[in-house]
Amino acid sequence: MVTDTALYRYPHYHVSTDTPDKIDYLRLTKVVVGLARLTTGLA
């Protein structure tokens, strides 16, 4: 988890309606790529 505010931004977080069809895969990809670049840059 990148932040601790998921409960406030995503109503399906860790409940029965938290299913793969709710994921914004484009946004997820951007976050993962950004975190990879950040950690590579810090290494």
Secondary structure, 3 states (H helix, E strand, C coil): CCCCCHHHHCCCCCCCCCCHHHCCHHHHHHHHHHHHHHHHHHC
